[in-house]
Amino acid sequence: MPNVFYLFGGTSRIKIPNELTSKIELLNYLGVTPAELKKIWWFRGRMYSHFEISKKTGKSRIISAPDYRLKMLQQKIARSLSKIYKPRNPVHGFIPDRSVRTNAESHLRRRFILNVDIKTFFPMITEARVQGLLDSIGIDPDVAAIVARICSNNGYLPQGAPSSPVISNMICFRLDKSLMSFSKEHRLLYTRYADDVTLSCFQPPVALFDGTRPSPGKLALEQLSAELRTLFQNNGFELNPEKIHYSDKNSRRMVTGLKVNEGLNVDRRYVRNIRAALYKVERFGVAATQVELATRFGKSCTIQAHLRGKIS
């Protein structure tokens, strides 16, 4: 079997790591016996703990955290797949030296911004889809099946597994390519941070909408152009109708939580919330503020960790 392939029909000739060339090589690399693999294959669901974290919308997100052994295997697989995946310039999520800040900086001072969100991002990436991806890029079929199995749970990528970020970016390779072509054709700038997609420009973005350009604010899915909606569908994703937001030169323009109107900054409300929390700690004490954090916002972390994360 050849140890090189052309990534998704592109021009980048990439060597397949030796540990992904056969089942024997993979098991040796992972330090897994056939007996342990069989156990993981059928009972990996028992190797996860699940918990909820609150989202800004008030809803919660389910995090599935693998146990120590499974986490170590997924980390090894992630390192191996990272040798294959070469991120495109618009991709900022889960990439070394890139962040929500670099993502937002790309759109700094752009006058028109459209933010959309991919619906149920990780659950949309099924185990079969992961296996098909690895098959398509020339990885041994047995290896593809094992990797997909170890890195999936309940039939899809779990949010919380260390292998999910690189695999999700690999799955989005075609989507990124399509959105880059769309953006180039219509003179837009495109970036993606995980499931958050941003398109911006200096001139009114008529290509983004069906009919007349809408007023700034939350939009209905049907207001987006059919071309843009079809682009996501053709790449196996759906847009979240609750998270479509358009802003123009006269409104506050936000990208992954950062304001990009003139300079890069956090929203004023973000700063006010931190000040209010610090005031409550000083006025009422840590214990009382911790109780409010848990009851009002459903946060299980300590108030110290919460504030440290916000400030950093």
Secondary structure as the mmCIF struct_conf table of DSSP 4:
data_model
#
loop_
_struct_conf.conf_type_id
_struct_conf.id
_struct_conf.beg_label_comp_id
_struct_conf.beg_label_asym_id
_struct_conf.beg_label_seq_id
_struct_conf.end_label_comp_id
_struct_conf.end_label_asym_id
_struct_conf.end_label_seq_id
BEND BEND1 ASN A 3 ASN A 3
STRN STRN1 VAL A 4 TYR A 6
HELX_RH_3T_P HELX_RH_3T_P1 LEU A 7 GLY A 9
BEND BEND2 GLY A 10 THR A 11
STRN STRN2 ARG A 13 LYS A 15
HELX_LH_PP_P HELX_LH_PP_P1 ILE A 16 PRO A 17
HELX_RH_3T_P HELX_RH_3T_P2 ASN A 18 LEU A 20
BEND BEND3 THR A 21 THR A 21
HELX_RH_AL_P HELX_RH_AL_P1 LYS A 23 LEU A 30
TURN_TY1_P TURN_TY1_P1 GLY A 31 GLY A 31
HELX_RH_AL_P HELX_RH_AL_P2 PRO A 34 PHE A 43
HELX_RH_3T_P HELX_RH_3T_P3 ARG A 44 MET A 47
STRN STRN3 TYR A 48 SER A 54
TURN_TY1_P TURN_TY1_P2 LYS A 56 THR A 57
BEND BEND4 GLY A 58 GLY A 58
STRN STRN4 SER A 60 PRO A 66
HELX_RH_AL_P HELX_RH_AL_P3 TYR A 68 SER A 82
TURN_TY1_P TURN_TY1_P3 LYS A 83 ILE A 84
TURN_TY1_P TURN_TY1_P4 ASN A 89 PRO A 90
STRN STRN5 VAL A 91 VAL A 91
TURN_TY1_P TURN_TY1_P5 GLY A 93 PHE A 94
TURN_TY1_P TURN_TY1_P6 PRO A 96 ASP A 97
HELX_RH_AL_P HELX_RH_AL_P4 VAL A 100 GLU A 105
TURN_TY1_P TURN_TY1_P7 SER A 106 ARG A 109
BEND BEND5 ARG A 111 ARG A 111
STRN STRN6 PHE A 112 ASP A 117
STRN STRN7 ILE A 118 ILE A 118
TURN_TY1_P TURN_TY1_P8 LYS A 119 MET A 124
BEND BEND6 ILE A 125 ILE A 125
STRN STRN8 THR A 126 THR A 126
HELX_RH_AL_P HELX_RH_AL_P5 GLU A 127 SER A 136
TURN_TY1_P TURN_TY1_P9 ILE A 137 GLY A 138
HELX_RH_AL_P HELX_RH_AL_P6 PRO A 141 ILE A 150
TURN_TY1_P TURN_TY1_P10 CYS A 151 CYS A 151
STRN STRN9 ASN A 153 ASN A 153
TURN_TY1_P TURN_TY1_P11 ASN A 154 GLY A 155
STRN STRN10 TYR A 156 TYR A 156
TURN_TY1_P TURN_TY1_P12 GLN A 159 GLY A 160
TURN_TY1_P TURN_TY1_P13 PRO A 162 SER A 163
HELX_RH_AL_P HELX_RH_AL_P7 SER A 164 ILE A 171
TURN_TY1_P TURN_TY1_P14 CYS A 172 CYS A 172
HELX_RH_AL_P HELX_RH_AL_P8 PHE A 173 GLU A 185
TURN_TY1_P TURN_TY1_P15 HIS A 186 ARG A 187
STRN STRN11 LEU A 189 TYR A 193
TURN_TY1_P TURN_TY1_P16 ALA A 194 ASP A 195
STRN STRN12 ASP A 196 CYS A 201
BEND BEND7 PHE A 202 GLN A 203
HELX_RH_3T_P HELX_RH_3T_P4 VAL A 206 LEU A 208
STRN STRN13 PHE A 209 PHE A 209
BEND BEND8 ASP A 210 THR A 212
HELX_LH_PP_P HELX_LH_PP_P2 ARG A 213 SER A 215
BEND BEND9 PRO A 216 PRO A 216
STRN STRN14 GLY A 217 LYS A 218
HELX_RH_3T_P HELX_RH_3T_P5 LEU A 221 GLN A 223
STRN STRN15 LEU A 224 LEU A 224
HELX_RH_AL_P HELX_RH_AL_P9 ALA A 226 ASN A 234
TURN_TY1_P TURN_TY1_P17 ASN A 235 GLY A 236
STRN STRN16 LEU A 239 LEU A 239
TURN_TY1_P TURN_TY1_P18 PRO A 241 GLU A 242
STRN STRN17 HIS A 245 SER A 247
TURN_TY1_P TURN_TY1_P19 LYS A 249 ASN A 250
BEND BEND10 SER A 251 SER A 251
STRN STRN18 MET A 254 VAL A 255
TURN_TY1_P TURN_TY1_P20 THR A 256 GLY A 257
STRN STRN19 LEU A 258 LYS A 259
BEND BEND11 ASN A 261 GLY A 263
STRN STRN20 ASN A 265 VAL A 266
HELX_RH_AL_P HELX_RH_AL_P10 ARG A 268 PHE A 284
HELX_RH_AL_P HELX_RH_AL_P11 VAL A 286 PHE A 297
BEND BEND12 CYS A 301 CYS A 301
HELX_RH_AL_P HELX_RH_AL_P12 ILE A 303 ILE A 311
#
